[in-house]
Amino acid sequence: MGRAEAGTENAIATANVLDGSGATSATAAGSSTTLTTAELARLIGSLTNGYNVQGEVGFLMKNATKWYLKGVTGNNFNFIATPTSPDFFGYPAYVSDDMPAMTSGLESTVFGNFTYFAVVEKPGMMVQRNPYLYMATGLVGIFANIYRAFDVLQSEAFYVMAQGTA
């Protein structure tokens, strides 16, 4: 049940960042299936007005996108993770498999200040057992409810990059 809860929370939180009232749209990538070092740097530069604070900001992307970007050649110091310089240009990359892939028109990469992302929760999980639902087969039904809400507090604290359509 814990894995199901985590998967549900991840999907809902990611959708809240990507929906129309969540992140601000940055300039689109030039390609429909790739990202370049310059486009990643441009996405970082989109975050202004005091939101780009080290330790509060990072990328959000699909695991495949993260490892694609780590394979991009160029200045090795941009992408070699060290204790003082994680993932890309010194910023961490958080992985969510609920992020879209690098596909034409989809928003594959987010860069933002995650202190402006709210999580409201009612602690605990309510689990109910229903021995009657599947009684013909001898199984017992279990229903679980969690109470969480997610929202972007400042849309200008998150920028999302869509893949190009060319």
Secondary structure, DSSP 8 states (H G I E B T S, - for coil): -HHHHHHHHHHHHHHHHHSTTSSEE----SSSS---HHHHHHHHHH--TT---TTTEEEEE-HHHHHHHHT--S-HHHH--BTTB-TBTTB-EEE-TTS--S-TT-EEEEEEEGGGEEEEEEEEEEEEEESSTTTTTT--EEEEEEEEEEEES-GGGEEEEE----
